Amino acid sequence: MNHQISTLLAAVLSFGVVVHCEAAPPTDVTAFFREGQTFLTWTEDGSAKGESYRVYRHAEPITAGNLAKAKLLAEVPEGSSKFQEMWQRGKDALLDPGRRDSPAVRGRLIPRLVIEPVAGGGKCKMLDEGTGLFVWTAKEAKPVKSYYAVTTVAGGAEDKTVAAANSAGPVEEVKQPIGAVKYYVEMGKDKRTGKESVAREWYIMWMDYEL
């Protein structure tokens, strides 16, 4: 009987090891500053599910050796480029086919977030599926140079690997009035002239994460 229990326990433990496999570090970490905010993106580990990503900031290039001295800004869940507001407001999924009842509505409903403003009319370029996103608002009154690193947390364990693929910087930052990203220009007809003109412009704004 004890042998059977031991065998069963070993099987359960072995299964648990498979379920809680470690995710790989993110790749393609990039960072740029615009209007008081730094926009960080990375490519998530597509082989993992339910993982999260820790974003670090430091005044020096971040390495595995000094990661403990860097400031942990946030732990970001998988799928952070998903435009949550577009998927659910109240209990209505805005992206359901039944809600796409006009060209104007279809144009402004986007499943993923945008960090670069649209240049002209129409839609802008969304972030790719599987891209992670975090936006940091600068607090420093004078310009500073900051470095960033993004690590992966899976099964409760953090992979503290830091290499060129999951770090970025320096990024020059300074406190400024934060801006907004224009992601869609809705066109319409001027009632007086009958000519096509801009009817509405749609924007995304990130507030200070710490607030």
Residue frames as qw, qx, qy, qz and C-alpha x, y, z in Angstrom:
[[0.000, 0.886, 0.464, 0.000, 0.00, 0.00, 0.00],
 [0.300, -0.799, 0.110, 0.509, 2.80, 2.39, 0.88],
 [0.421, -0.112, 0.609, 0.662, 4.46, 1.56, -2.43],
 [0.218, 0.636, 0.657, 0.341, 1.25, 2.44, -4.27],
 [0.139, -0.939, -0.234, 0.210, 0.95, 5.76, -2.45],
 [0.407, -0.582, 0.339, 0.616, 4.58, 6.58, -3.21],
 [0.389, 0.185, 0.681, 0.592, 4.07, 5.76, -6.88],
 [0.089, 0.817, 0.544, 0.167, 0.94, 7.92, -7.05],
 [0.271, -0.880, -0.035, 0.388, 2.70, 10.80, -5.28],
 [0.441, -0.318, 0.498, 0.675, 5.64, 10.58, -7.68],
 [0.298, 0.467, 0.679, 0.482, 3.24, 10.68, -10.63],
 [0.058, -0.923, -0.378, 0.040, 1.45, 13.74, -9.24],
 [0.369, -0.745, 0.179, 0.527, 4.74, 15.52, -8.59],
 [0.441, -0.034, 0.613, 0.654, 5.98, 14.70, -12.07],
 [0.184, 0.704, 0.607, 0.319, 2.78, 16.05, -13.57],
 [0.208, -0.921, -0.199, 0.261, 3.14, 19.20, -11.49],
 [0.445, -0.455, 0.367, 0.678, 6.62, 19.80, -12.85],
 [0.330, 0.310, 0.660, 0.600, 5.25, 19.69, -16.39],
 [0.006, -0.852, -0.511, -0.112, 2.42, 22.12, -15.62],
 [0.260, -0.937, -0.002, 0.232, 4.66, 24.67, -13.92],
 [0.765, 0.189, 0.177, 0.590, 7.38, 24.76, -16.58],
 [0.267, -0.607, -0.004, 0.748, 9.49, 27.87, -16.72],
 [0.500, 0.834, 0.233, 0.015, 8.83, 30.50, -19.37],
 [0.671, 0.176, 0.085, 0.715, 11.67, 32.00, -21.36],
 [0.170, -0.514, -0.126, 0.831, 12.77, 35.63, -20.93],
 [0.466, 0.808, 0.298, -0.204, 10.99, 38.11, -23.21],
 [0.589, 0.019, 0.374, 0.716, 12.76, 39.31, -26.33],
 [0.227, 0.536, 0.398, 0.709, 12.86, 42.43, -28.52],
 [0.281, -0.755, -0.418, 0.419, 12.55, 44.82, -25.56],
 [0.322, 0.432, 0.185, 0.822, 12.39, 48.39, -26.86],
 [0.234, -0.725, -0.451, 0.465, 11.80, 51.72, -25.14],
 [0.277, 0.390, 0.208, 0.853, 11.20, 55.25, -26.39],
 [0.127, -0.489, -0.474, 0.722, 10.19, 58.52, -24.72],
 [0.030, 0.422, 0.457, 0.782, 7.47, 60.88, -25.88],
 [0.340, -0.579, -0.146, -0.727, 5.55, 63.67, -24.11],
 [0.418, -0.536, 0.460, -0.572, 6.50, 62.76, -20.56],
 [0.890, -0.135, 0.343, -0.269, 6.16, 58.99, -20.93],
 [0.009, 0.462, -0.851, -0.248, 8.35, 56.04, -21.83],
 [0.881, 0.164, -0.015, -0.443, 6.70, 53.30, -23.90],
 [0.217, -0.426, 0.877, 0.050, 8.17, 49.83, -23.39],
 [0.882, 0.205, -0.092, -0.415, 7.30, 46.88, -25.58],
 [0.213, -0.430, 0.876, 0.054, 8.54, 43.30, -25.75],
 [0.667, 0.094, -0.607, -0.423, 7.74, 39.99, -27.38],
 [0.713, -0.370, 0.413, -0.429, 6.10, 37.60, -24.94],
 [0.128, -0.256, 0.955, 0.083, 7.01, 33.94, -24.61],
 [0.646, 0.082, -0.310, -0.693, 4.42, 32.33, -26.86],
 [0.548, 0.039, -0.836, -0.012, 5.05, 28.85, -25.46],
 [0.136, -0.133, -0.748, 0.636, 3.82, 29.84, -21.97],
 [0.310, -0.608, -0.516, -0.518, 0.36, 30.60, -20.62],
 [0.559, -0.769, -0.304, -0.061, -0.54, 32.73, -17.63],
 [0.655, -0.087, -0.175, 0.730, 2.93, 34.15, -17.17],
 [0.060, -0.980, -0.170, 0.081, 3.63, 37.75, -16.16],
 [0.639, 0.432, -0.067, 0.633, 6.46, 40.22, -16.79],
 [0.449, -0.762, -0.188, 0.428, 8.34, 42.40, -14.30],
 [0.426, 0.775, 0.054, 0.464, 9.55, 45.78, -15.51],
 [0.634, -0.532, -0.125, 0.547, 12.66, 47.27, -13.88],
 [0.283, 0.903, 0.007, 0.322, 14.20, 50.76, -14.13],
 [0.727, -0.473, -0.014, 0.497, 17.69, 51.87, -13.12],
 [0.061, 0.948, -0.155, -0.271, 20.13, 54.73, -13.59],
 [0.140, -0.561, 0.756, 0.307, 22.77, 52.31, -14.96],
 [0.601, 0.207, -0.651, -0.415, 22.64, 49.55, -17.55],
 [0.783, -0.299, 0.348, -0.421, 20.78, 46.65, -15.92],
 [0.438, 0.343, -0.829, -0.049, 22.52, 43.28, -15.62],
 [0.778, -0.329, -0.530, -0.084, 21.78, 40.12, -13.69],
 [0.556, -0.027, -0.494, 0.668, 24.36, 41.36, -11.18],
 [0.020, -0.028, -0.289, 0.957, 22.65, 44.67, -10.35],
 [0.328, -0.420, -0.652, -0.540, 19.00, 43.70, -10.98],
 [0.456, -0.542, -0.640, 0.298, 18.36, 43.71, -7.23],
 [0.241, -0.365, -0.164, 0.884, 19.33, 47.40, -7.10],
 [0.085, -0.202, -0.491, -0.843, 16.96, 48.38, -9.93],
 [0.400, 0.112, 0.416, -0.809, 13.48, 49.67, -9.11],
 [0.122, 0.299, 0.928, 0.185, 10.66, 47.23, -9.80],
 [0.230, 0.019, -0.107, -0.967, 8.02, 49.36, -11.51],
 [0.744, 0.084, 0.089, -0.656, 5.30, 46.82, -12.19],
 [0.322, -0.052, 0.938, 0.117, 4.36, 43.20, -12.82],
 [0.483, 0.326, -0.223, -0.781, 2.45, 43.13, -16.08],
 [0.745, 0.096, 0.630, -0.197, 0.16, 40.21, -16.99],
 [0.359, 0.057, 0.775, 0.518, 0.34, 38.28, -20.23],
 [0.185, 0.622, 0.675, 0.350, -1.57, 39.95, -23.06],
 [0.200, -0.615, -0.280, 0.710, -0.97, 43.55, -21.95],
 [0.029, -0.143, 0.404, 0.903, -1.33, 44.94, -25.49],
 [0.045, -0.513, -0.826, -0.230, -4.98, 43.86, -25.59],
 [0.140, -0.256, 0.006, -0.956, -7.25, 46.93, -25.64],
 [0.039, -0.255, -0.902, 0.345, -9.46, 45.83, -22.76],
 [0.286, 0.395, 0.278, -0.828, -11.96, 48.67, -23.14],
 [0.439, 0.272, -0.517, -0.683, -12.75, 47.44, -26.63],
 [0.331, -0.023, -0.939, -0.092, -13.56, 43.94, -25.45],
 [0.357, -0.542, -0.752, 0.116, -15.79, 44.71, -22.51],
 [0.072, -0.231, 0.178, -0.954, -17.67, 47.74, -21.28],
 [0.715, -0.155, 0.226, -0.643, -20.23, 46.88, -18.67],
 [0.669, -0.087, 0.738, -0.009, -20.92, 43.37, -19.92],
 [0.709, 0.666, 0.147, -0.178, -21.14, 44.13, -23.61],
 [0.652, -0.197, 0.462, 0.568, -18.32, 42.89, -25.82],
 [0.262, 0.768, -0.053, -0.582, -17.83, 45.78, -28.22],
 [0.053, 0.467, -0.741, -0.480, -15.95, 43.61, -30.67],
 [0.517, 0.264, 0.806, -0.116, -18.82, 41.16, -31.13],
 [0.217, 0.197, 0.657, 0.694, -19.92, 41.10, -34.78],
 [0.039, -0.746, -0.657, -0.096, -23.34, 42.46, -33.84],
 [0.244, -0.803, -0.152, 0.522, -21.79, 45.71, -32.62],
 [0.302, -0.256, 0.466, 0.792, -20.03, 46.40, -35.93],
 [0.375, 0.645, 0.657, -0.109, -23.10, 47.97, -37.45],
 [0.341, 0.936, 0.072, -0.053, -21.53, 50.85, -39.39],
 [0.707, 0.468, -0.183, 0.498, -18.20, 51.80, -40.96],
 [0.078, -0.767, 0.290, -0.567, -17.67, 54.44, -38.28],
 [0.782, -0.505, 0.266, -0.252, -18.12, 51.93, -35.47],
 [0.969, 0.121, 0.014, 0.213, -15.97, 49.32, -37.19],
 [0.489, 0.686, -0.226, 0.489, -13.19, 51.84, -37.66],
 [0.174, -0.716, 0.402, -0.544, -12.80, 52.81, -34.04],
 [0.885, -0.356, 0.219, -0.205, -13.05, 49.31, -32.56],
 [0.506, 0.588, -0.621, 0.112, -9.53, 47.89, -32.36],
 [0.908, -0.312, -0.278, -0.029, -8.57, 44.75, -30.44],
 [0.768, -0.202, -0.165, 0.585, -5.01, 45.81, -29.52],
 [0.222, -0.870, -0.105, 0.428, -3.43, 49.01, -28.28],
 [0.568, 0.691, 0.096, 0.437, -1.61, 51.65, -30.30],
 [0.538, -0.632, -0.064, 0.554, 1.47, 53.62, -29.29],
 [0.281, -0.114, 0.368, 0.879, 2.23, 55.46, -32.54],
 [0.368, 0.555, 0.307, -0.680, -0.33, 58.08, -33.72],
 [0.619, 0.511, 0.559, 0.207, -2.05, 57.62, -37.04],
 [0.347, -0.160, 0.263, 0.886, -0.46, 59.83, -39.68],
 [0.216, -0.039, -0.356, -0.908, -3.54, 60.65, -41.73],
 [0.717, -0.088, 0.012, -0.691, -7.08, 59.40, -42.14],
 [0.836, 0.046, -0.524, -0.157, -8.14, 55.88, -41.29],
 [0.858, -0.512, -0.042, 0.012, -6.73, 53.50, -38.70],
 [0.036, -0.804, 0.590, -0.065, -3.29, 53.40, -37.17],
 [0.642, 0.248, -0.724, 0.048, -1.01, 50.39, -36.74],
 [0.779, -0.555, 0.060, -0.287, -1.90, 48.29, -33.71],
 [0.236, -0.573, 0.780, -0.088, 0.65, 46.41, -31.64],
 [0.557, 0.163, -0.771, -0.263, 1.08, 42.82, -32.77],
 [0.870, -0.388, -0.083, -0.292, -0.60, 40.04, -30.86],
 [0.910, -0.127, -0.186, 0.348, 1.87, 38.63, -28.35],
 [0.344, 0.497, -0.213, 0.768, 3.47, 42.02, -27.71],
 [0.460, -0.591, -0.516, 0.415, 3.79, 43.17, -24.10],
 [0.137, 0.683, 0.107, 0.709, 3.32, 46.83, -23.19],
 [0.460, -0.644, -0.421, 0.444, 4.05, 49.09, -20.24],
 [0.210, 0.754, 0.103, 0.613, 3.95, 52.90, -20.12],
 [0.559, -0.426, -0.374, 0.605, 5.98, 54.75, -17.47],
 [0.041, 0.939, 0.186, 0.286, 5.37, 58.41, -16.59],
 [0.564, 0.240, -0.324, 0.720, 8.54, 60.37, -15.79],
 [0.426, -0.824, -0.354, 0.118, 8.69, 62.30, -12.49],
 [0.606, -0.288, 0.005, 0.741, 12.10, 63.98, -12.77],
 [0.131, 0.924, 0.160, -0.323, 12.08, 67.77, -13.21],
 [0.059, 0.756, -0.533, -0.375, 15.49, 67.62, -14.93],
 [0.811, 0.371, -0.384, -0.240, 16.42, 65.21, -17.74],
 [0.563, -0.458, 0.685, -0.064, 17.73, 61.82, -16.65],
 [0.521, 0.346, -0.709, -0.326, 18.92, 58.74, -18.53],
 [0.723, -0.208, 0.509, -0.418, 17.16, 55.54, -17.55],
 [0.252, 0.265, -0.898, -0.245, 17.70, 51.88, -18.36],
 [0.783, -0.069, 0.164, -0.596, 15.04, 49.18, -18.40],
 [0.119, 0.199, -0.968, -0.099, 14.84, 45.39, -18.17],
 [0.771, -0.076, -0.026, -0.632, 11.89, 43.00, -18.42],
 [0.032, -0.246, 0.963, -0.109, 11.91, 39.55, -16.81],
 [0.630, -0.163, -0.565, -0.507, 9.44, 36.67, -16.89],
 [0.362, -0.219, 0.722, -0.547, 7.54, 35.19, -13.94],
 [0.706, 0.016, -0.540, -0.458, 6.00, 31.73, -14.41],
 [0.779, -0.246, -0.575, 0.047, 4.73, 29.28, -11.83],
 [0.545, -0.833, -0.086, 0.029, 5.61, 31.76, -9.09],
 [0.711, -0.353, 0.213, 0.570, 9.29, 31.85, -10.07],
 [0.257, 0.930, -0.086, -0.249, 11.11, 34.75, -11.73],
 [0.831, 0.218, 0.143, 0.492, 13.73, 34.16, -14.40],
 [0.230, -0.899, 0.023, 0.372, 16.24, 36.89, -13.56],
 [0.659, 0.127, 0.402, 0.623, 18.19, 36.54, -16.78],
 [0.155, 0.907, 0.064, -0.386, 19.14, 39.95, -18.19],
 [0.593, -0.010, 0.508, 0.625, 20.66, 40.21, -21.64],
 [0.017, -0.164, 0.305, 0.938, 20.53, 42.50, -24.66],
 [0.189, -0.314, -0.774, -0.516, 17.23, 40.98, -25.82],
 [0.384, -0.691, -0.610, -0.064, 15.31, 41.83, -22.64],
 [0.359, -0.629, -0.201, 0.660, 16.86, 45.17, -21.70],
 [0.365, 0.732, 0.315, 0.481, 16.87, 48.66, -23.20],
 [0.285, -0.930, -0.058, 0.223, 18.35, 52.10, -22.71],
 [0.088, -0.339, -0.479, 0.805, 19.49, 54.66, -22.15],
 [0.032, 0.713, 0.588, 0.380, 16.24, 56.56, -22.52],
 [0.152, 0.077, -0.229, 0.958, 16.35, 60.30, -21.79],
 [0.261, -0.649, -0.703, -0.133, 13.31, 61.23, -19.69],
 [0.081, 0.033, -0.294, 0.952, 11.92, 64.34, -18.04],
 [0.142, 0.545, 0.719, -0.408, 8.61, 65.35, -16.50],
 [0.091, 0.015, -0.389, -0.917, 6.28, 66.86, -19.12],
 [0.643, 0.189, 0.255, -0.697, 2.53, 67.19, -19.69],
 [0.447, 0.008, 0.881, 0.158, 1.50, 63.74, -20.93],
 [0.328, 0.255, -0.431, -0.801, 0.12, 63.43, -24.43],
 [0.750, 0.213, 0.513, -0.358, -2.40, 61.19, -26.17],
 [0.238, -0.163, 0.812, 0.507, -2.11, 58.85, -29.14],
 [0.601, 0.379, -0.024, -0.703, -4.49, 59.49, -32.01],
 [0.394, -0.113, 0.902, 0.135, -5.50, 56.05, -33.24],
 [0.306, 0.469, 0.782, 0.272, -8.41, 56.72, -35.60],
 [0.118, 0.265, -0.073, -0.954, -9.66, 59.60, -37.74],
 [0.346, 0.494, 0.793, -0.086, -13.36, 59.28, -38.53],
 [0.036, -0.040, 0.390, 0.919, -14.37, 60.97, -41.75],
 [0.249, 0.608, 0.707, -0.263, -17.81, 62.35, -42.59],
 [0.270, 0.527, 0.444, 0.672, -19.57, 64.82, -44.84],
 [0.052, -0.171, -0.242, 0.954, -19.86, 68.50, -44.04],
 [0.234, 0.612, 0.732, -0.188, -23.60, 69.26, -43.90],
 [0.159, 0.803, 0.045, -0.573, -23.11, 72.70, -45.45],
 [0.181, 0.641, -0.549, -0.504, -20.77, 71.85, -48.29],
 [0.950, 0.195, 0.040, -0.239, -21.37, 68.11, -48.76],
 [0.512, 0.616, -0.579, 0.155, -17.62, 67.58, -48.89],
 [0.866, -0.235, -0.397, 0.193, -15.79, 64.91, -46.91],
 [0.005, 0.739, -0.387, 0.552, -14.18, 66.23, -43.73],
 [0.310, 0.092, -0.833, 0.449, -12.96, 65.04, -40.33],
 [0.560, -0.571, -0.380, -0.464, -15.95, 64.20, -38.14],
 [0.701, -0.687, 0.150, -0.116, -14.15, 62.88, -35.04],
 [0.446, 0.547, -0.663, 0.249, -10.68, 61.92, -33.86],
 [0.882, -0.432, -0.143, -0.125, -10.17, 59.06, -31.38],
 [0.175, 0.700, -0.576, 0.384, -7.33, 59.01, -28.84],
 [0.844, -0.324, -0.395, 0.160, -5.74, 56.75, -26.21],
 [0.005, -0.774, 0.386, -0.502, -4.12, 58.29, -23.12],
 [0.743, -0.163, -0.579, 0.293, -2.13, 56.49, -20.42],
 [0.377, -0.868, 0.071, -0.317, -2.39, 58.04, -16.97],
 [0.016, 0.638, -0.703, 0.313, 0.42, 57.78, -14.41],
 [0.703, -0.056, -0.706, -0.060, 0.71, 54.08, -13.54],
 [0.312, 0.004, -0.700, 0.643, 1.64, 54.85, -9.92],
 [0.319, -0.006, 0.262, -0.911, -1.61, 56.79, -9.45]]
